[in-house]
Amino acid sequence: MPVILPVKEIHPKWGEKCFIAPNATIVGDVTMGDNCSVWFNAVIRGDVNSITIGNDSNIQDGAVIHATYLKAATFIGNRVSVGHNAIVHGCEVKDHVLIGMGAIVMDNAIIEEYCIIA
């Protein structure tokens, strides 16, 4: 079973037809749209700020999605793919973006539509 936990009584929520791998972790203030997938060993940690993930996006194996305490929430748009072992932290990733395997996107970065981050 995936680890899905509230933080300060805020529970993660997601839309229809989402897949969450058995050992994925999703905690706190996390909202995901429809048709999303969160793969093995991925962590989405909305403990210190909110994380929003749009429709048809996928968080691949070992990726970490986090936010910055009191400064930067994390927003991931529609049809975004966050590659294996990537880190997305306190930033905005707009629609139709590929965050490549092992890439790191940090606080206050804005990734525009149709970009590839390697």
MOPAC internal coordinates of N, CA, C and O (Angstrom, degrees):
PM7 1SCF
backbone

  N    0.0000 0     0.00 0     0.00 0    0    0    0
  C    1.4588 1     0.00 0     0.00 0    1    0    0
  C    1.5315 1   110.63 1     0.00 0    2    1    0
  O    1.2310 1   120.17 1   -40.45 1    3    2    1
  N    1.3124 1   117.28 1   139.55 1    3    2    1
  C    1.4643 1   119.50 1   175.12 1    5    3    2
  C    1.5286 1   110.51 1   -64.59 1    6    5    3
  O    1.2310 1   120.90 1   -25.14 1    7    6    5
  N    1.3162 1   115.89 1   154.86 1    7    6    5
  C    1.4610 1   121.21 1   173.95 1    9    7    6
  C    1.5205 1   106.51 1   -89.55 1   10    9    7
  O    1.2310 1   120.56 1   -68.80 1   11   10    9
  N    1.3261 1   116.54 1   111.20 1   11   10    9
  C    1.4646 1   122.25 1   179.46 1   13   11   10
  C    1.5183 1   106.63 1  -127.23 1   14   13   11
  O    1.2310 1   120.71 1   -68.21 1   15   14   13
  N    1.3361 1   116.24 1   111.79 1   15   14   13
  C    1.4595 1   121.24 1  -171.49 1   17   15   14
  C    1.5232 1   111.73 1  -132.41 1   18   17   15
  O    1.2310 1   120.70 1   -32.18 1   19   18   17
  N    1.3438 1   116.27 1   147.82 1   19   18   17
  C    1.4631 1   119.44 1   171.99 1   21   19   18
  C    1.5256 1   110.48 1   -80.67 1   22   21   19
  O    1.2310 1   120.92 1   -21.18 1   23   22   21
  N    1.3245 1   115.85 1   158.82 1   23   22   21
  C    1.4588 1   122.67 1   169.04 1   25   23   22
  C    1.5157 1   105.90 1  -129.51 1   26   25   23
  O    1.2310 1   120.56 1   -54.04 1   27   26   25
  N    1.3231 1   116.53 1   125.96 1   27   26   25
  C    1.4668 1   122.03 1  -177.24 1   29   27   26
  C    1.5288 1   110.57 1    50.73 1   30   29   27
  O    1.2310 1   121.26 1  -137.08 1   31   30   29
  N    1.3287 1   115.19 1    42.92 1   31   30   29
  C    1.4653 1   123.85 1   177.12 1   33   31   30
  C    1.5319 1   114.15 1    66.47 1   34   33   31
  O    1.2310 1   119.80 1  -165.62 1   35   34   33
  N    1.3182 1   117.98 1    14.38 1   35   34   33
  C    1.4667 1   121.61 1   174.32 1   37   35   34
  C    1.5240 1   107.68 1  -101.79 1   38   37   35
  O    1.2310 1   121.06 1   -61.26 1   39   38   37
  N    1.3250 1   115.58 1   118.74 1   39   38   37
  C    1.4602 1   121.92 1  -176.65 1   41   39   38
  C    1.5304 1   111.01 1   -97.47 1   42   41   39
  O    1.2310 1   120.01 1   -36.47 1   43   42   41
  N    1.3304 1   117.58 1   143.53 1   43   42   41
  C    1.4657 1   120.09 1   172.47 1   45   43   42
  C    1.5257 1   110.38 1   -62.61 1   46   45   43
  O    1.2310 1   120.68 1   -28.33 1   47   46   45
  N    1.3324 1   116.31 1   151.67 1   47   46   45
  C    1.4654 1   120.05 1   176.07 1   49   47   46
  C    1.5199 1   109.09 1  -143.86 1   50   49   47
  O    1.2310 1   121.39 1   -28.60 1   51   50   49
  N    1.3231 1   114.95 1   151.40 1   51   50   49
  C    1.4559 1   120.69 1  -178.65 1   53   51   50
  C    1.5070 1   109.66 1  -147.36 1   54   53   51
  O    1.2310 1   121.29 1   -18.99 1   55   54   53
  N    1.3305 1   115.14 1   161.01 1   55   54   53
  C    1.4580 1   122.15 1  -176.53 1   57   55   54
  C    1.5178 1   112.73 1   -82.22 1   58   57   55
  O    1.2310 1   121.63 1    21.24 1   59   58   57
  N    1.3150 1   114.49 1  -158.76 1   59   58   57
  C    1.4597 1   121.79 1  -176.71 1   61   59   58
  C    1.5262 1   111.62 1   -81.95 1   62   61   59
  O    1.2310 1   121.53 1   -26.65 1   63   62   61
  N    1.3127 1   114.67 1   153.35 1   63   62   61
  C    1.4700 1   123.82 1   173.03 1   65   63   62
  C    1.5260 1   112.87 1    57.36 1   66   65   63
  O    1.2310 1   120.30 1  -139.98 1   67   66   65
  N    1.3199 1   117.02 1    40.02 1   67   66   65
  C    1.4660 1   121.32 1   175.37 1   69   67   66
  C    1.5258 1   109.62 1   -94.85 1   70   69   67
  O    1.2310 1   120.77 1   -32.09 1   71   70   69
  N    1.3222 1   116.14 1   147.91 1   71   70   69
  C    1.4589 1   122.06 1   173.92 1   73   71   70
  C    1.5150 1   107.82 1  -112.79 1   74   73   71
  O    1.2310 1   120.90 1   -50.30 1   75   74   73
  N    1.3301 1   115.88 1   129.70 1   75   74   73
  C    1.4614 1   121.67 1   175.63 1   77   75   74
  C    1.5226 1   106.66 1  -125.34 1   78   77   75
  O    1.2310 1   120.39 1   -62.53 1   79   78   77
  N    1.3239 1   116.86 1   117.47 1   79   78   77
  C    1.4621 1   122.01 1  -176.54 1   81   79   78
  C    1.5286 1   110.90 1   -61.82 1   82   81   79
  O    1.2310 1   120.68 1   -26.49 1   83   82   81
  N    1.3276 1   116.31 1   153.51 1   83   82   81
  C    1.4628 1   120.60 1  -175.42 1   85   83   82
  C    1.5217 1   115.21 1   -58.64 1   86   85   83
  O    1.2310 1   119.19 1   153.13 1   87   86   85
  N    1.3298 1   119.15 1   -26.87 1   87   86   85
  C    1.4633 1   119.11 1   179.90 1   89   87   86
  C    1.5290 1   112.99 1  -115.10 1   90   89   87
  O    1.2310 1   120.02 1  -159.43 1   91   90   89
  N    1.3146 1   117.57 1    20.57 1   91   90   89
  C    1.4677 1   121.25 1   172.76 1   93   91   90
  C    1.5291 1   108.93 1   -75.11 1   94   93   91
  O    1.2310 1   120.72 1   -22.59 1   95   94   93
  N    1.3427 1   116.22 1   157.41 1   95   94   93
  C    1.4631 1   121.87 1   178.80 1   97   95   94
  C    1.5241 1   108.80 1  -126.01 1   98   97   95
  O    1.2310 1   120.93 1   -52.94 1   99   98   97
  N    1.3342 1   115.82 1   127.06 1   99   98   97
  C    1.4671 1   121.84 1   177.24 1  101   99   98
  C    1.5207 1   106.91 1  -133.92 1  102  101   99
  O    1.2310 1   120.36 1   -60.64 1  103  102  101
  N    1.3339 1   116.91 1   119.36 1  103  102  101
  C    1.4583 1   119.76 1  -177.22 1  105  103  102
  C    1.5234 1   111.53 1  -133.58 1  106  105  103
  O    1.2310 1   121.31 1   -34.16 1  107  106  105
  N    1.3310 1   115.11 1   145.84 1  107  106  105
  C    1.4530 1   122.38 1   169.57 1  109  107  106
  C    1.5119 1   115.47 1    77.16 1  110  109  107
  O    1.2310 1   121.46 1    36.94 1  111  110  109
  N    1.3208 1   114.82 1  -143.06 1  111  110  109
  C    1.4621 1   123.77 1  -171.05 1  113  111  110
  C    1.5290 1   110.55 1   -81.06 1  114  113  111
  O    1.2310 1   121.35 1  -104.94 1  115  114  113
  N    1.3314 1   115.03 1    75.06 1  115  114  113
  C    1.4633 1   122.54 1  -178.46 1  117  115  114
  C    1.5207 1   108.07 1  -122.63 1  118  117  115
  O    1.2310 1   120.59 1   -50.64 1  119  118  117
  N    1.3268 1   116.48 1   129.36 1  119  118  117
  C    1.4646 1   122.11 1   175.65 1  121  119  118
  C    1.5217 1   108.04 1  -127.01 1  122  121  119
  O    1.2310 1   120.83 1   -54.92 1  123  122  121
  N    1.3350 1   116.02 1   125.08 1  123  122  121
  C    1.4659 1   121.47 1   177.93 1  125  123  122
  C    1.5163 1   108.96 1  -120.84 1  126  125  123
  O    1.2310 1   120.61 1   -34.59 1  127  126  125
  N    1.3220 1   116.44 1   145.41 1  127  126  125
  C    1.4574 1   122.25 1   178.21 1  129  127  126
  C    1.5183 1   112.43 1   -78.90 1  130  129  127
  O    1.2310 1   121.02 1    18.49 1  131  130  129
  N    1.3139 1   115.65 1  -161.51 1  131  130  129
  C    1.4601 1   122.80 1  -179.57 1  133  131  130
  C    1.5300 1   111.06 1   -80.36 1  134  133  131
  O    1.2310 1   121.62 1   -25.84 1  135  134  133
  N    1.3302 1   114.51 1   154.16 1  135  134  133
  C    1.4746 1   122.70 1   173.14 1  137  135  134
  C    1.5229 1   113.66 1    59.42 1  138  137  135
  O    1.2310 1   120.20 1  -147.50 1  139  138  137
  N    1.3198 1   117.22 1    32.50 1  139  138  137
  C    1.4660 1   121.07 1   177.24 1  141  139  138
  C    1.5225 1   109.65 1   -91.22 1  142  141  139
  O    1.2310 1   121.25 1   -19.49 1  143  142  141
  N    1.3241 1   115.21 1   160.51 1  143  142  141
  C    1.4593 1   119.35 1   172.94 1  145  143  142
  C    1.5219 1   109.34 1  -137.90 1  146  145  143
  O    1.2310 1   121.85 1   -37.89 1  147  146  145
  N    1.3297 1   114.07 1   142.11 1  147  146  145
  C    1.4632 1   122.37 1   178.06 1  149  147  146
  C    1.5258 1   105.24 1  -126.97 1  150  149  147
  O    1.2310 1   120.46 1   -64.62 1  151  150  149
  N    1.3188 1   116.72 1   115.38 1  151  150  149
  C    1.4534 1   121.64 1  -168.84 1  153  151  150
  C    1.5206 1   112.60 1   -94.84 1  154  153  151
  O    1.2310 1   120.96 1     1.36 1  155  154  153
  N    1.3067 1   115.76 1  -178.64 1  155  154  153
  C    1.4594 1   124.33 1  -169.22 1  157  155  154
  C    1.5296 1   112.07 1   -57.17 1  158  157  155
  O    1.2310 1   121.45 1   -46.84 1  159  158  157
  N    1.3325 1   114.83 1   133.16 1  159  158  157
  C    1.4695 1   124.65 1   178.42 1  161  159  158
  C    1.5235 1   114.32 1    65.12 1  162  161  159
  O    1.2310 1   119.33 1  -171.03 1  163  162  161
  N    1.3168 1   118.88 1     8.97 1  163  162  161
  C    1.4675 1   120.24 1   174.98 1  165  163  162
  C    1.5283 1   109.24 1   -72.87 1  166  165  163
  O    1.2310 1   121.06 1   -31.36 1  167  166  165
  N    1.3362 1   115.58 1   148.64 1  167  166  165
  C    1.4667 1   121.76 1   178.44 1  169  167  166
  C    1.5242 1   108.25 1  -128.34 1  170  169  167
  O    1.2310 1   120.79 1   -54.06 1  171  170  169
  N    1.3243 1   116.09 1   125.94 1  171  170  169
  C    1.4675 1   122.30 1   173.44 1  173  171  170
  C    1.5187 1   105.35 1  -120.12 1  174  173  171
  O    1.2310 1   120.85 1   -71.01 1  175  174  173
  N    1.3396 1   115.99 1   108.99 1  175  174  173
  C    1.4543 1   120.66 1  -168.00 1  177  175  174
  C    1.5261 1   111.51 1  -117.83 1  178  177  175
  O    1.2310 1   120.88 1   -84.56 1  179  178  177
  N    1.3260 1   115.92 1    95.44 1  179  178  177
  C    1.4544 1   122.02 1   178.05 1  181  179  178
  C    1.5144 1   111.52 1   -94.72 1  182  181  179
  O    1.2310 1   120.74 1  -125.24 1  183  182  181
  N    1.3172 1   116.19 1    54.76 1  183  182  181
  C    1.4655 1   120.36 1  -176.33 1  185  183  182
  C    1.5206 1   113.35 1   -89.76 1  186  185  183
  O    1.2310 1   119.65 1   149.12 1  187  186  185
  N    1.3360 1   118.28 1   -30.88 1  187  186  185
  C    1.4663 1   120.33 1  -175.98 1  189  187  186
  C    1.5189 1   113.55 1  -114.84 1  190  189  187
  O    1.2310 1   120.25 1   171.34 1  191  190  189
  N    1.3241 1   117.12 1    -8.66 1  191  190  189
  C    1.4570 1   122.47 1   177.31 1  193  191  190
  C    1.5227 1   107.17 1  -167.05 1  194  193  191
  O    1.2310 1   120.18 1    -7.97 1  195  194  193
  N    1.3145 1   117.26 1   172.03 1  195  194  193
  C    1.4642 1   120.29 1  -174.57 1  197  195  194
  C    1.5272 1   112.20 1   -82.25 1  198  197  195
  O    1.2310 1   121.76 1   -26.90 1  199  198  197
  N    1.3262 1   114.23 1   153.10 1  199  198  197
  C    1.4577 1   122.73 1   174.06 1  201  199  198
  C    1.5173 1   107.19 1  -129.17 1  202  201  199
  O    1.2310 1   120.67 1   -53.58 1  203  202  201
  N    1.3308 1   116.33 1   126.42 1  203  202  201
  C    1.4612 1   122.05 1   178.32 1  205  203  202
  C    1.5208 1   108.19 1  -122.15 1  206  205  203
  O    1.2310 1   120.83 1   -49.16 1  207  206  205
  N    1.3233 1   116.01 1   130.84 1  207  206  205
  C    1.4602 1   122.30 1   179.23 1  209  207  206
  C    1.5205 1   107.43 1  -125.97 1  210  209  207
  O    1.2310 1   120.25 1   -52.17 1  211  210  209
  N    1.3277 1   117.13 1   127.83 1  211  210  209
  C    1.4588 1   122.16 1  -176.29 1  213  211  210
  C    1.5180 1   113.79 1   -75.76 1  214  213  211
  O    1.2310 1   121.17 1     7.56 1  215  214  213
  N    1.3177 1   115.38 1  -172.44 1  215  214  213
  C    1.4651 1   122.82 1  -179.03 1  217  215  214
  C    1.5263 1   111.57 1   -71.65 1  218  217  215
  O    1.2310 1   121.38 1   -29.61 1  219  218  217
  N    1.3316 1   114.96 1   150.39 1  219  218  217
  C    1.4725 1   122.64 1   171.98 1  221  219  218
  C    1.5229 1   113.26 1    60.60 1  222  221  219
  O    1.2310 1   120.01 1  -152.10 1  223  222  221
  N    1.3189 1   117.58 1    27.90 1  223  222  221
  C    1.4622 1   121.40 1   179.19 1  225  223  222
  C    1.5173 1   109.65 1  -103.01 1  226  225  223
  O    1.2310 1   120.95 1   -24.84 1  227  226  225
  N    1.3339 1   115.79 1   155.16 1  227  226  225
  C    1.4603 1   118.97 1   178.46 1  229  227  226
  C    1.5142 1   110.89 1  -134.94 1  230  229  227
  O    1.2310 1   122.12 1   -39.04 1  231  230  229
  N    1.3154 1   113.55 1   140.96 1  231  230  229
  C    1.4555 1   122.93 1   178.80 1  233  231  230
  C    1.5267 1   105.03 1  -113.11 1  234  233  231
  O    1.2310 1   120.48 1   -70.95 1  235  234  233
  N    1.3139 1   116.69 1   109.05 1  235  234  233
  C    1.4544 1   120.45 1  -170.33 1  237  235  234
  C    1.5247 1   112.46 1   -84.27 1  238  237  235
  O    1.2310 1   121.60 1    -4.92 1  239  238  237
  N    1.3165 1   114.53 1   175.08 1  239  238  237
  C    1.4597 1   123.43 1  -171.37 1  241  239  238
  C    1.5307 1   112.63 1   -49.53 1  242  241  239
  O    1.2310 1   120.70 1   -51.39 1  243  242  241
  N    1.3317 1   116.27 1   128.61 1  243  242  241
  C    1.4511 1   122.49 1   173.58 1  245  243  242
  C    1.5154 1   116.05 1    76.08 1  246  245  243
  O    1.2310 1   119.60 1  -179.47 1  247  246  245
  N    1.3194 1   118.36 1     0.53 1  247  246  245
  C    1.4698 1   120.29 1   179.46 1  249  247  246
  C    1.5265 1   110.20 1   -70.29 1  250  249  247
  O    1.2310 1   121.00 1   -28.56 1  251  250  249
  N    1.3279 1   115.70 1   151.44 1  251  250  249
  C    1.4639 1   122.12 1   177.06 1  253  251  250
  C    1.5202 1   108.32 1  -123.35 1  254  253  251
  O    1.2310 1   121.00 1   -54.28 1  255  254  253
  N    1.3308 1   115.69 1   125.72 1  255  254  253
  C    1.4623 1   122.54 1   175.34 1  257  255  254
  C    1.5219 1   106.19 1  -115.88 1  258  257  255
  O    1.2310 1   120.14 1   -56.72 1  259  258  257
  N    1.3275 1   117.33 1   123.28 1  259  258  257
  C    1.4635 1   121.86 1  -178.43 1  261  259  258
  C    1.5205 1   108.32 1  -143.01 1  262  261  259
  O    1.2310 1   120.13 1    -1.13 1  263  262  261
  N    1.3132 1   117.36 1   178.87 1  263  262  261
  C    1.4605 1   122.95 1  -179.96 1  265  263  262
  C    1.5243 1   108.71 1  -136.50 1  266  265  263
  O    1.2310 1   120.65 1    -3.29 1  267  266  265
  N    1.3261 1   116.37 1   176.71 1  267  266  265
  C    1.4574 1   121.46 1  -177.13 1  269  267  266
  C    1.5214 1   109.87 1  -107.10 1  270  269  267
  O    1.2310 1   120.68 1   -48.02 1  271  270  269
  N    1.3002 1   116.31 1   131.98 1  271  270  269
  C    1.4561 1   123.10 1  -177.36 1  273  271  270
  C    1.5278 1   110.79 1   -57.94 1  274  273  271
  O    1.2310 1   120.76 1   -58.61 1  275  274  273
  N    1.3124 1   116.16 1   121.39 1  275  274  273
  C    1.4643 1   125.04 1   175.73 1  277  275  274
  C    1.5339 1   114.59 1    59.13 1  278  277  275
  O    1.2310 1   119.66 1  -169.24 1  279  278  277
  N    1.3291 1   118.26 1    10.76 1  279  278  277
  C    1.4615 1   119.16 1  -177.27 1  281  279  278
  C    1.5120 1   113.25 1  -125.83 1  282  281  279
  O    1.2310 1   119.97 1   117.70 1  283  282  281
  N    1.3140 1   117.67 1   -62.30 1  283  282  281
  C    1.4646 1   119.89 1  -170.92 1  285  283  282
  C    1.5218 1   111.29 1  -130.64 1  286  285  283
  O    1.2310 1   121.29 1   -63.25 1  287  286  285
  N    1.3209 1   115.13 1   116.75 1  287  286  285
  C    1.4596 1   120.41 1   170.07 1  289  287  286
  C    1.5281 1   107.52 1   -73.45 1  290  289  287
  O    1.2310 1   120.53 1    -7.08 1  291  290  289
  N    1.3167 1   116.59 1   172.92 1  291  290  289
  C    1.4627 1   120.99 1   176.76 1  293  291  290
  C    1.5195 1   108.68 1  -117.39 1  294  293  291
  O    1.2310 1   120.95 1   -50.46 1  295  294  293
  N    1.3279 1   115.78 1   129.54 1  295  294  293
  C    1.4608 1   121.84 1   177.27 1  297  295  294
  C    1.5220 1   108.22 1  -124.96 1  298  297  295
  O    1.2310 1   120.98 1   -54.78 1  299  298  297
  N    1.3233 1   115.73 1   125.22 1  299  298  297
  C    1.4606 1   122.68 1   176.08 1  301  299  298
  C    1.5171 1   106.43 1  -120.70 1  302  301  299
  O    1.2310 1   120.25 1   -54.75 1  303  302  301
  N    1.3188 1   117.13 1   125.25 1  303  302  301
  C    1.4600 1   122.24 1  -173.44 1  305  303  302
  C    1.5173 1   114.63 1   -76.89 1  306  305  303
  O    1.2310 1   121.38 1    17.52 1  307  306  305
  N    1.3202 1   114.97 1  -162.48 1  307  306  305
  C    1.4611 1   123.14 1   179.40 1  309  307  306
  C    1.5264 1   110.60 1   -81.67 1  310  309  307
  O    1.2310 1   121.31 1   -34.29 1  311  310  309
  N    1.3241 1   115.09 1   145.71 1  311  310  309
  C    1.4720 1   122.71 1   176.42 1  313  311  310
  C    1.5276 1   112.39 1    55.26 1  314  313  311
  O    1.2310 1   121.55 1  -134.63 1  315  314  313
  N    1.3277 1   114.63 1    45.37 1  315  314  313
  C    1.4618 1   121.57 1   176.43 1  317  315  314
  C    1.5249 1   108.11 1  -104.31 1  318  317  315
  O    1.2310 1   120.87 1   -40.20 1  319  318  317
  N    1.3134 1   115.94 1   139.80 1  319  318  317
  C    1.4568 1   121.60 1   174.18 1  321  319  318
  C    1.5209 1   108.20 1  -116.59 1  322  321  319
  O    1.2310 1   120.94 1   -59.56 1  323  322  321
  N    1.3324 1   115.81 1   120.44 1  323  322  321
  C    1.4608 1   121.96 1   176.74 1  325  323  322
  C    1.5252 1   106.14 1  -102.45 1  326  325  323
  O    1.2310 1   120.52 1   -67.39 1  327  326  325
  N    1.3307 1   116.62 1   112.61 1  327  326  325
  C    1.4574 1   122.35 1  -171.51 1  329  327  326
  C    1.5163 1   114.70 1   -69.36 1  330  329  327
  O    1.2310 1   121.75 1   -11.18 1  331  330  329
  N    1.3206 1   114.25 1   168.82 1  331  330  329
  C    1.4608 1   122.97 1  -179.09 1  333  331  330
  C    1.5302 1   110.73 1   -52.23 1  334  333  331
  O    1.2310 1   120.74 1   -48.81 1  335  334  333
  N    1.3294 1   116.18 1   131.19 1  335  334  333
  C    1.4670 1   124.46 1   175.58 1  337  335  334
  C    1.5245 1   114.54 1    60.45 1  338  337  335
  O    1.2310 1   119.67 1  -162.35 1  339  338  337
  N    1.3140 1   118.23 1    17.65 1  339  338  337
  C    1.4693 1   120.91 1   174.58 1  341  339  338
  C    1.5292 1   109.44 1   -76.05 1  342  341  339
  O    1.2310 1   120.89 1   -21.41 1  343  342  341
  N    1.3320 1   115.90 1   158.59 1  343  342  341
  C    1.4638 1   122.62 1   174.79 1  345  343  342
  C    1.5221 1   107.42 1  -122.77 1  346  345  343
  O    1.2310 1   120.98 1   -53.54 1  347  346  345
  N    1.3228 1   115.73 1   126.46 1  347  346  345
  C    1.4693 1   122.44 1   176.09 1  349  347  346
  C    1.5241 1   105.54 1  -123.04 1  350  349  347
  O    1.2310 1   120.30 1   -63.24 1  351  350  349
  N    1.3364 1   117.04 1   116.76 1  351  350  349
  C    1.4666 1   120.92 1  -167.67 1  353  351  350
  C    1.5269 1   111.07 1  -137.05 1  354  353  351
  O    1.2310 1   120.26 1   -65.88 1  355  354  353
  N    1.3230 1   117.12 1   114.12 1  355  354  353
  C    1.4624 1   121.83 1   171.43 1  357  355  354
  C    1.5121 1   114.50 1    57.64 1  358  357  355
  O    1.2310 1   120.02 1  -134.09 1  359  358  357
  N    1.3276 1   117.57 1    45.91 1  359  358  357
  C    1.4628 1   120.70 1  -174.80 1  361  359  358
  C    1.5252 1   110.80 1  -142.73 1  362  361  359
  O    1.2310 1   120.86 1    -1.65 1  363  362  361
  N    1.3265 1   115.95 1   178.35 1  363  362  361
  C    1.4574 1   122.04 1   177.73 1  365  363  362
  C    1.5199 1   108.96 1  -118.77 1  366  365  363
  O    1.2310 1   121.32 1   -56.18 1  367  366  365
  N    1.3260 1   115.07 1   123.82 1  367  366  365
  C    1.4569 1   122.00 1   177.34 1  369  367  366
  C    1.5245 1   106.16 1  -116.96 1  370  369  367
  O    1.2310 1   120.30 1   -66.21 1  371  370  369
  N    1.3128 1   117.03 1   113.79 1  371  370  369
  C    1.4677 1   120.75 1  -176.03 1  373  371  370
  C    1.5302 1   111.01 1   -79.06 1  374  373  371
  O    1.2310 1   120.03 1     3.54 1  375  374  373
  N    1.3215 1   117.54 1  -176.46 1  375  374  373
  C    1.4630 1   123.51 1  -172.33 1  377  375  374
  C    1.5318 1   113.18 1   -65.27 1  378  377  375
  O    1.2310 1   121.61 1   -28.55 1  379  378  377
  N    1.3405 1   114.53 1   151.45 1  379  378  377
  C    1.4736 1   123.11 1   171.50 1  381  379  378
  C    1.5253 1   112.72 1    61.36 1  382  381  379
  O    1.2310 1   120.52 1  -135.82 1  383  382  381
  N    1.3258 1   116.61 1    44.18 1  383  382  381
  C    1.4636 1   121.67 1  -178.46 1  385  383  382
  C    1.5258 1   109.47 1  -112.14 1  386  385  383
  O    1.2310 1   120.90 1   -33.84 1  387  386  385
  N    1.3222 1   115.88 1   146.16 1  387  386  385
  C    1.4576 1   122.43 1   170.60 1  389  387  386
  C    1.5199 1   108.07 1  -113.24 1  390  389  387
  O    1.2310 1   120.93 1   -62.39 1  391  390  389
  N    1.3223 1   115.83 1   117.61 1  391  390  389
  C    1.4620 1   122.00 1   171.14 1  393  391  390
  C    1.5251 1   104.99 1   -95.89 1  394  393  391
  O    1.2310 1   120.02 1   -67.84 1  395  394  393
  N    1.3155 1   117.57 1   112.16 1  395  394  393
  C    1.4568 1   121.84 1  -172.20 1  397  395  394
  C    1.5168 1   114.03 1   -68.71 1  398  397  395
  O    1.2310 1   121.72 1   -14.27 1  399  398  397
  N    1.3247 1   114.32 1   165.73 1  399  398  397
  C    1.4616 1   121.35 1   179.71 1  401  399  398
  C    1.5217 1   110.67 1   -56.85 1  402  401  399
  O    1.2310 1   120.89 1   -51.59 1  403  402  401
  N    1.3354 1   115.90 1   128.41 1  403  402  401
  C    1.4529 1   121.57 1   177.19 1  405  403  402
  C    1.5185 1   115.37 1    76.73 1  406  405  403
  O    1.2310 1   119.72 1  -179.82 1  407  406  405
  N    1.3151 1   118.14 1     0.18 1  407  406  405
  C    1.4727 1   120.87 1   179.77 1  409  407  406
  C    1.5291 1   110.24 1   -70.07 1  410  409  407
  O    1.2310 1   121.03 1   -25.15 1  411  410  409
  N    1.3205 1   115.64 1   154.85 1  411  410  409
  C    1.4636 1   121.94 1   177.83 1  413  411  410
  C    1.5206 1   108.00 1  -127.58 1  414  413  411
  O    1.2310 1   120.86 1   -55.14 1  415  414  413
  N    1.3352 1   115.96 1   124.86 1  415  414  413
  C    1.4648 1   122.40 1   176.43 1  417  415  414
  C    1.5216 1   106.06 1  -121.33 1  418  417  415
  O    1.2310 1   120.55 1   -60.27 1  419  418  417
  N    1.3314 1   116.56 1   119.73 1  419  418  417
  C    1.4618 1   120.36 1  -170.51 1  421  419  418
  C    1.5264 1   113.40 1  -110.33 1  422  421  419
  O    1.2310 1   121.74 1     5.67 1  423  422  421
  N    1.3100 1   114.27 1  -174.33 1  423  422  421
  C    1.4564 1   126.16 1  -169.10 1  425  423  422
  C    1.5264 1   113.64 1   -48.13 1  426  425  423
  O    1.2310 1   122.12 1   -48.28 1  427  426  425
  N    1.3247 1   113.55 1   131.72 1  427  426  425
  C    1.4605 1   124.96 1   174.21 1  429  427  426
  C    1.5276 1   114.90 1    67.96 1  430  429  427
  O    1.2310 1   119.68 1  -174.46 1  431  430  429
  N    1.3194 1   118.21 1     5.54 1  431  430  429
  C    1.4691 1   119.93 1   174.08 1  433  431  430
  C    1.5228 1   108.84 1   -69.11 1  434  433  431
  O    1.2310 1   120.75 1   -32.27 1  435  434  433
  N    1.3223 1   116.18 1   147.73 1  435  434  433
  C    1.4638 1   122.35 1   173.83 1  437  435  434
  C    1.5227 1   106.80 1  -124.62 1  438  437  435
  O    1.2310 1   121.07 1   -62.78 1  439  438  437
  N    1.3260 1   115.56 1   117.22 1  439  438  437
  C    1.4573 1   121.48 1   178.91 1  441  439  438
  C    1.5238 1   106.97 1  -101.80 1  442  441  439
  O    1.2310 1   120.50 1   -63.34 1  443  442  441
  N    1.3158 1   116.65 1   116.66 1  443  442  441
  C    1.4661 1   122.01 1  -176.03 1  445  443  442
  C    1.5298 1   111.45 1   -73.70 1  446  445  443
  O    1.2310 1   120.86 1   -13.84 1  447  446  445
  N    1.3352 1   115.96 1   166.16 1  447  446  445
  C    1.4632 1   122.29 1  -179.15 1  449  447  446
  C    1.5296 1   111.97 1   -56.31 1  450  449  447
  O    1.2310 1   121.38 1   -31.82 1  451  450  449
  N    1.3259 1   114.97 1   148.18 1  451  450  449
  C    1.4691 1   124.17 1   173.73 1  453  451  450
  C    1.5258 1   113.86 1    61.50 1  454  453  451
  O    1.2310 1   120.01 1  -152.13 1  455  454  453
  N    1.3267 1   117.58 1    27.87 1  455  454  453
  C    1.4649 1   120.88 1   176.98 1  457  455  454
  C    1.5246 1   110.60 1   -94.93 1  458  457  455
  O    1.2310 1   121.48 1   -23.16 1  459  458  457
  N    1.3221 1   114.78 1   156.84 1  459  458  457
  C    1.4548 1   122.33 1   170.80 1  461  459  458
  C    1.5215 1   106.62 1  -121.17 1  462  461  459
  O    1.2310 1   120.74 1   -54.02 1  463  462  461
  N    1.3285 1   116.18 1   125.98 1  463  462  461
  C    1.4600 1   122.17 1   178.25 1  465  463  462
  C    1.5191 1   107.02 1  -109.41 1  466  465  463
  O    1.2310 1   120.43 1   -59.06 1  467  466  465
  N    1.3215 1   116.79 1   120.94 1  467  466  465
  C    1.4689 1   120.15 1  -176.58 1  469  467  466
  C    1.5184 1   110.49 1  -105.72 1  470  469  467
  O    1.2310 1   120.10 1   180.00 1  471  470  469

